[in-house]
Amino acid sequence: MKKFDIYQILFGILLSAISLYLLLRPSTSQSAPPSSIPTTPIGNLVWDQTEMTIGDVKAFAAATGFVSAAEKKGGGLSYEAGFVQKPG
Protein backbone atom coordinates (compact mmCIF):
# COMPACT_ATOMS: atom_id res chain seq x y z
CA MET A 1 0.00 0.00 0.00
CA LYS A 2 1.31 3.46 -0.95
CA LYS A 3 2.00 5.91 1.87
CA PHE A 4 0.73 9.47 1.70
CA ASP A 5 3.27 12.22 2.09
CA ILE A 6 1.63 14.80 4.36
CA TYR A 7 4.03 17.52 3.16
CA GLN A 8 2.78 17.24 -0.44
CA ILE A 9 -0.82 17.53 0.76
CA LEU A 10 -0.03 20.55 2.94
CA PHE A 11 1.91 22.16 0.10
CA GLY A 12 -1.06 21.66 -2.24
CA ILE A 13 -3.43 23.21 0.31
CA LEU A 14 -1.06 26.16 0.77
CA LEU A 15 -0.84 26.76 -3.00
CA SER A 16 -4.63 26.54 -3.29
CA ALA A 17 -5.09 29.08 -0.49
CA ILE A 18 -2.59 31.49 -2.08
CA SER A 19 -4.28 31.10 -5.47
CA LEU A 20 -7.72 31.78 -4.01
CA TYR A 21 -6.42 34.86 -2.20
CA LEU A 22 -4.85 36.27 -5.37
CA LEU A 23 -7.95 35.56 -7.46
CA LEU A 24 -10.54 36.85 -4.97
CA ARG A 25 -8.80 39.88 -3.47
CA PRO A 26 -10.20 43.29 -4.38
CA SER A 27 -8.54 44.85 -7.38
CA THR A 28 -6.57 48.01 -6.66
CA SER A 29 -6.30 48.99 -10.32
CA GLN A 30 -8.76 51.42 -11.81
CA SER A 31 -9.70 52.01 -15.40
CA ALA A 32 -8.22 55.01 -17.13
CA PRO A 33 -10.12 58.26 -16.69
CA PRO A 34 -12.18 59.13 -19.76
CA SER A 35 -10.04 62.20 -20.43
CA SER A 36 -6.90 60.10 -21.01
CA ILE A 37 -8.43 58.02 -23.84
CA PRO A 38 -7.47 59.51 -27.21
CA THR A 39 -10.48 60.61 -29.23
CA THR A 40 -11.05 61.96 -32.73
CA PRO A 41 -13.96 64.35 -33.32
CA ILE A 42 -15.77 63.95 -36.65
CA GLY A 43 -18.52 66.55 -36.86
CA ASN A 44 -20.78 66.01 -33.83
CA LEU A 45 -19.44 62.48 -33.36
CA VAL A 46 -16.42 61.59 -31.20
CA TRP A 47 -14.61 58.30 -31.96
CA ASP A 48 -12.39 56.61 -29.37
CA GLN A 49 -10.35 53.41 -29.25
CA THR A 50 -13.35 51.11 -28.75
CA GLU A 51 -13.70 48.65 -31.62
CA MET A 52 -16.94 48.74 -33.57
CA THR A 53 -18.34 46.50 -36.24
CA ILE A 54 -19.83 47.75 -39.49
CA GLY A 55 -23.21 46.73 -38.07
CA ASP A 56 -22.61 48.94 -35.00
CA VAL A 57 -21.85 51.94 -37.22
CA LYS A 58 -24.89 51.27 -39.43
CA ALA A 59 -27.16 50.97 -36.37
CA PHE A 60 -25.76 54.23 -34.97
CA ALA A 61 -26.22 56.02 -38.30
CA ALA A 62 -29.79 54.73 -38.63
CA ALA A 63 -30.69 55.72 -35.05
CA THR A 64 -29.16 59.21 -35.15
CA GLY A 65 -29.36 60.15 -38.83
CA PHE A 66 -25.56 60.50 -38.98
CA VAL A 67 -24.16 61.06 -42.47
CA SER A 68 -20.40 60.71 -42.89
CA ALA A 69 -18.23 63.09 -44.88
CA ALA A 70 -17.59 60.27 -47.39
CA GLU A 71 -21.32 59.83 -47.93
CA LYS A 72 -21.72 63.57 -48.42
CA LYS A 73 -18.96 63.51 -51.06
CA GLY A 74 -20.48 60.50 -52.83
CA GLY A 75 -17.85 57.97 -51.74
CA GLY A 76 -14.84 57.26 -49.59
CA LEU A 77 -11.42 55.69 -49.64
CA SER A 78 -10.82 51.95 -49.34
CA TYR A 79 -7.40 50.38 -48.87
CA GLU A 80 -6.67 47.75 -51.54
CA ALA A 81 -2.88 47.62 -51.90
CA GLY A 82 -3.18 51.41 -51.83
CA PHE A 83 -6.10 53.78 -51.29
CA VAL A 84 -8.82 53.61 -53.92
CA GLN A 85 -11.83 55.94 -54.22
CA LYS A 86 -15.06 53.94 -53.88
CA PRO A 87 -18.57 55.18 -54.60
CA GLY A 88 -21.24 54.98 -51.92
GUVOZA-655725 format. One record per atom (N, C-alpha, C, CB): residue in one letter; x, y, z. Coordinates in steps of 0.001 Angstrom, whole numbers, plus 500000, padded with zeros to 6 digits. Glycine has a CB too. Example, Ala and Ser with C-alpha at 12.3 -4.5 7.8 and 13.67 -1.06 7.14 Angstrom:
2
A513190494310507800
A512300495500507800
A513200496700507800
A511308495527509046
S512850497750507080
S513670498940507140
S512900500030507870
S514084499402505725
This chain:
88
M500836498824500000
M500000500000500000
M500885501244500000
M499047499996501212
K500504502243499197
K501312503459499053
K501057504398500232
K500994504177497712
K502124504978500762
K501999505915501870
K501736507312501316
K503274505901502757
F500963508080502059
F500726509467501697
F501793510331502331
F499320509925502130
D502283511272501567
D503267512221502092
D502501513463502527
D504378512572501020
I502406513689503827
I501632514802504365
I502170516143503879
I501638514760505887
Y503456516247503606
Y504033517516503157
Y503535517904501758
Y505562517428503160
Q503330516944500890
Q502777517237499562
Q501339517719499675
Q502849515993498656
I500571517111500556
I499184517525500757
I499130518934501332
I498452516541501686
L499945519214502342
L499975520553502942
L500450521599501939
L500882520564504178
F501420521234501111
F501915522162500097
F500807522470499078
F503165521575499384
G500051521462498676
G498935521664497756
G497859522549498353
G498338520334497360
I497563522368499628
I496570523212500307
I497078524652500388
I496262522665501732
L498353524825500692
L498943526164500768
L498877526858499411
L500402526086501255
L499233526165498340
L499165526764496999
L497727527114496625
L499760525805495951
S496779526256496993
S495367526537496709
S494902527782497457
S494488525332497092
A495313527917498717
A494913529082499508
A495503530368498927
A495355528913500971
I496769530314498525
I497409531490497924
I496718531849496611
I498920531233497686
S496398530859495805
S495715531103494526
S494355531739494748
S495557529795493738
L493596531212495689
L492280531778495988
L492400533221496473
L491558530927497040
Y493381533492497320
Y493582534858497797
Y493878535802496633
Y494726534905498823
L494783535395495743
L495155536267494630
L493997536464493652
L496362535694493897
L493166535451493461
L492046535564492537
L490877536355493115
L491578534194492140
L490655536258494428
L489463536849495028
L489704538172495736
L488874535893495988
R490939538616495829
R491204539878496526
R490651541044495703
R492732540061496779
P490301542134496360
P489802543292495620
P490895543870494730
P489279544368496587
S490508544284493564
S491457544851492618
S491770546283493010
S490908544789491180
T493030546640493010
T493426548012493337
T493565548863492084
T494739548017494114
S493555548228490915
S493700548992489684
S492361549601489291
S494244548103488549
Q492439550743488655
Q491242551420488187
Q491374551643486698
Q491018552758488935
S490239551738486030
S490302552007484600
S490769553441484378
S488925551767483928
A491264553685483195
A491778555010482869
A490648556028482889
A492473555004481496
P490912557227483355
P489882558257483311
P489511558554481866
P490358559539484023
P488257558894481611
P487825559130480235
P488656560186479505
P486384559543480229
S489209561134480222
S489958562204479566
S491301561735479008
S490184563334480538
S491800560568479467
S493099560104478991
S492976559198477759
S493822559362480107
I491765558865477341
I491570558018476165
I491579558908474930
I490234557201476262
P492483558666473986
P492532559510472787
P491237559416471994
P493715559112471901
T490743560562471559
T489516560610470766
T489754561426469505
T488349561206471587
T488893561205468521
T488947561963467270
T487557562492466968
T489478561085466092
P487359563815467001
P486040564347466677
P485814564356465168
P485878565762467245
I484649563914464750
I484234563951463349
I482844564567463343
I484246562504462675
G482758565851463048
G481479566547463143
G481009566545464583
G480421565895462226
N479762566097464807
N479216566010466166
N479526564675466831
N477714566225466138
L480253563816466153
L480562562481466640
L482002562438467136
L480332561427465535
V482231561750468255
V483579561589468802
V483903560104468824
V483698562214470238
W484950559696468096
W485392558305468045
W486506558112469058
W485868557912466614
D486511556949469735
D487606556614470627
D488203555275470209
D487127556571472098
Q488946554628471105
Q489651553411470752
Q488788552149470835
Q490837553258471636
T487514552271471145
T486652551106471249
T486360550556469853
T485341551460471984
E486552549263469681
E486304548649468384
E484806548591468111
E486919547239468322
M484454548809466856
M483057548738466430
M482986547910465158
M482455550163466206
T481875547239464999
T481659546498463760
T480949547410462764
T480832545196464016
I480903546985461523
I480170547752460511
I478700547830460905
I480328547110459099
G478182546743461473
G476794546729461935
G476540547758463024
G476429545352462442
D477513547926463952
D477386548938465003
D477297550332464399
D478571548857465977
V478144550620463422
V478150551935462785
V476843552155462020
V479364552075461833
K476362551144461307
K475107551268460572
K473933551500461518
K474860550017459728
A473915550796462646
A472837550973463627
A472887552384464214
A472944549913464760
F474100552881464506
F474243554233465028
F473757555249464008
F475698554515465410
A474166555081462757
A473777556019461702
A472263556008461507
A474488555672460377
A471657554834461549
A470208554734461371
A469463555378462546
A469789553260461222
A469989555197463756
A469315555725464946
A469453557231465084
A469860555060466183
T470572557786464637
T470838559214464851
T470735560047463589
T472199559391465441
G470659559402462423
G470639560151461169
G472007560663460764
G469691561304461278
F473072560075461324
F474443560503461020
F474777560222459562
F475455559792461944
V475372561207458906
V475840561063457527
V477317561417457521
V475022561974456527
S478153560490457089
S479602560712457105
S480018561674456004
S480351559385456952
A481224562201456147
A481775563089455121
A481920562349453792
A483139563654455570
A482276561063453837
A482414560270452611
A481068560140451907
A482987558873452928
E480002559929452684
E478675559827452075
E478255561154451451
E477641559384453117
K478609562252452114
K478276563572451578
K479008563848450264
K478615564656452600
K480231563308450147
K481037563511448936
K480723562479447856
K482521563455449279
G479875561516448151
G479525560504447166
G480395559268447190
G479578561091445829
G481293559154448159
G482149557970448260
G483317558218449191
G482659557559446886
G484020557159449502
G485161557260450407
G486326556448449905
G484780556810451800
L487371556413450723
L488583555690450359
L488563554293450965
L489834556457450819
S489029553326450204
S489182551953450661
S490618551541450380
S488158550989449960
Y491213550785451319
Y492603550379451126
Y492646549026450443
Y493360550331452472
E493154548995449224
E493326547755448457
E494692547815447801
E492184547563447383
A495732547485448552
A497122547623448097
A497386549073447697
A497415546664446902
G496784549977448413
G496817551413448166
G495396551933448275
G497436551745446766
F495240553217448559
F493897553778448715
F493218553953447368
F493957555118449447
V491966553537447307
V491178553609446084
V489858554313446418
V490928552176445475
Q489455555262445585
Q488171555942445781
Q487038554989445415
Q488090557247444930
K486079554824446341
K484935553935446123
K483654554738446198
K484914552784447158
P482715554498445309
P481427555184445398
P480596554640446547
P480657555048444087
G479676555433447046
G478761554979448082
G479186555359449470
G478609553518448011
